[in-house]
Amino acid sequence: MPYLDLNSIRLYYEEQGNGVPLILLHGAFGSLDQPDTGWNLLLPTLAEKYHCLSIEHRGHGRTTNPGGEISYALMADDLHQFIKKLQSGPAHLAGVSDGAIITLQFSMTHPELVRSLSCVGANYFNDERCKQANNWLVDRQRVERDHPEWIEELARIHDRNKYPGYWQDLYSQIAANIAVNPSYTIEDLQKISAPTLLMAGENDRWGNPDQMLGMRRGIPHSEMLIINHAGHLIQHTHPQIVGPVLLDFLERVSEAV
């Protein structure tokens, strides 16, 4: 199994396909074998045309995090070191939820390494709707009581190469990060020079239409897809829509280079 040692962590990743690099990032609490938070349903199709590199974020799944801290800036720097070590830039980047926010952060600081940016369910700051959505994480005991199946899944995918109960530390680190991040401005978004595809569901609490419109106005070369009557993880719930739109976008961007 492929690992890279970088930024004081041991990062797990998988690769599939050939061609121009396409780096795929999952959402918070996810891993590469948890389909709904990542790109599993679309990966076989994407790998027919691109060299797909799927990574597990700092502290998630099989990737370690001895520092015990998670932030978008830190995970974007992990991505930078990953690209440098594999000499895989410039690359297309595609992220879901937290993964999408990491790609926003990365594209602001390392534009020369980004061919294009595809974001599912991103928010660029915590508006009231995002804050309300994040509030459910505050009371972990209530979450454990009301969602035991999810808690069991967290333990399965995150404790396996660390220690029993590690998922609780990860939970606290993620909750602390999203309580204050992201906090980008329109001026920050204007630093993103790569062609950008913004995608979200109409009923997404984080990547809500107001967030999408703000990013669409702020990112110079951006386009937007909002799927009616859909929620947060549309790459999983609506792959028949997201897949063709994403492939079309990547193909158009590649032809323009």
C-alpha angles and dihedrals in degrees: 000000000000120000133168125204109220140140090009092300136098105233122203120212141162131210134203136170133013138263133053112006117261112186115204123202126191130214132264116299089014136122136187093268095049102086104196097059095047147035102279097124093050099036098090091053094044091048091059089072107018142046097248117206113187117191134192110226126240109294094004125115111326096349115103129224111188091169091065094221133111128191135149091243091053094047091046088055089050087054090050092053090046092055092046094050094049093037087227101142144151089044141164110252126207123179140176121216105312088014089056091051090051089055091050090053092046094049091054093054104032107030092154090067097052124087094175141341127226117185129188118194099347127162122196097201137008107264120178093274091053092047091053090049091050093050093078089071094058097080103051094177090058091048090051090050097045100037108033094152091057092047090051089052092050090053092048097052101034106035096051100092097022123043139299110283095018089128088072091061091048090048091054093047093051093045091051092050098049092044089071105015146116101033105161124152131216086258089057091050091052088066089070106098100170122097105267133202114200116197132178144145120257090240097043109135094204104031090040121164092263090055091046093051092048092052092043090056094042103045107072100215103034140130131189142220122189117182115212119240092005132125138212109304100049094155085068103034096039107026090144088066102032095046099059092040092051094046091048091050093049092048093050092047091049092051091051094056 
